[in-house]
Amino acid sequence: MNDDARHTLYVCRTCPRYEKRPPPGEPTAGQALADRVKALARDWAGRDAVNIRVITCLGGCPGPCNVAVTGPGKTRLRFSRLGPADADAVLTLAERHLASPDGELGTDDLPDGLRGKRTARTPPRIVPPAGQG
């Protein structure tokens, strides 16, 4: 299925970009978060509806670690200052974003561990009708 037609949870593996790299063989904090999210997702009810993509950067480098959720016609939300202990909350976030008609999640709609950690909100991509724009 085309990634544009599915909901996606992005996890930055590079975090923390501006700090000393871990010793060889040890994961970055971002990769540790990504690994934990992917491990929990094996038994997660939303695994068939949401792509989990581990990527190089989400542009939240000053506040590692970062994740973002997006979906067709929905607002993209980025969260920062996360770690492996937040993996459950990240999957709950993805479920709530999937269930939301527009991707807008108020503070009360966020998992407890993610409140106060939303660092970006990007409106959905607007595609003009064929022949316009």
C-alpha positions in Angstrom: 0.0 0.0 0.0 1.2 3.5 -0.8 2.5 5.3 2.3 0.5 8.4 1.4 -2.7 6.3 1.8 -1.9 5.1 5.3 -1.4 6.5 8.7 2.3 6.7 9.7 4.2 6.9 12.9 7.7 8.2 12.4 10.4 7.7 14.9 13.8 9.5 14.7 16.7 7.1 15.1 19.4 9.8 15.0 18.4 11.5 18.3 20.3 13.0 20.0 22.1 14.5 17.0 24.2 17.1 19.0 25.4 14.9 21.8 28.3 12.5 22.0 27.5 9.3 20.0 27.2 6.1 21.9 30.0 3.6 21.8 30.1 1.2 18.8 27.4 -1.4 19.1 25.2 0.6 21.4 22.0 2.3 19.9 21.4 6.0 20.0 18.6 7.0 22.3 16.3 7.5 19.2 17.1 4.0 18.0 16.4 2.6 21.5 13.0 4.3 21.4 12.4 3.0 17.8 13.3 -0.5 18.9 11.0 -0.4 21.8 8.1 0.9 19.7 8.6 -1.8 17.1 8.8 -4.5 19.8 5.5 -3.4 21.4 3.9 -3.0 18.0 4.2 -6.7 17.3 1.2 -7.4 19.5 -0.5 -4.0 18.9 -4.0 -3.9 17.5 -3.1 -1.0 15.2 -0.2 -2.7 13.5 -2.0 -3.2 10.3 -3.5 0.3 10.1 -0.4 2.3 10.9 3.1 2.2 9.2 6.0 2.6 11.6 8.9 4.2 9.9 12.2 4.8 11.6 13.8 7.8 9.9 16.9 9.9 10.1 15.5 13.2 11.4 12.2 14.9 12.4 13.7 18.4 12.9 13.3 18.4 16.7 17.0 18.1 17.4 17.1 20.5 20.4 14.6 18.2 22.3 15.5 14.6 21.5 13.9 12.0 21.1 11.2 12.8 18.5 8.2 11.0 17.0 5.5 12.2 14.6 2.1 10.9 13.5 0.3 11.7 10.3 -2.4 10.4 8.0 -4.2 11.2 4.8 -5.9 14.6 5.2 -4.9 14.9 8.8 -2.8 17.2 10.8 0.8 16.0 11.5 1.8 16.1 15.1 5.4 15.9 16.4 6.4 15.1 20.0 9.8 15.6 21.6 11.8 14.8 24.7 10.8 11.1 24.6 12.6 7.9 25.5 12.0 4.2 25.4 9.7 4.4 28.4 7.3 6.4 26.3 6.8 3.7 23.7 3.4 2.6 25.1 2.2 6.2 25.0 3.5 6.7 21.5 1.4 3.7 20.3 -1.6 5.1 22.1 -1.0 8.4 20.4 -1.0 6.7 17.0 -4.3 4.9 17.9 -5.9 8.2 18.9 -4.6 10.0 15.8 -6.0 7.2 13.6 -9.4 7.4 15.2 -9.5 11.2 14.9 -11.3 12.6 11.8 -8.8 15.4 11.3 -5.7 14.5 13.4 -6.3 17.3 15.8 -5.8 16.0 19.3 -6.4 18.4 22.2 -4.3 18.1 25.4 -7.0 16.0 27.1 -6.9 13.6 24.1 -3.1 12.9 24.5 -1.7 10.0 26.6 -0.6 11.3 30.0 3.1 10.8 29.2 2.9 13.0 26.1 1.1 16.0 27.5 3.4 19.1 27.3 5.6 17.4 24.8 3.9 18.4 21.5 6.5 20.5 19.7 5.0 20.9 16.2 1.7 20.8 14.4 1.6 20.8 10.6 -1.7 21.2 8.7 -2.5 18.5 6.2 -1.3 18.7 2.7 -3.9 20.3 0.5 -4.1 18.8 -2.9 -6.0 21.0 -5.4 -8.6 19.4 -7.7 -7.3 18.1 -11.0 -6.6 20.9 -13.4 -6.3 23.5 -10.7 -3.2 24.7 -9.1 
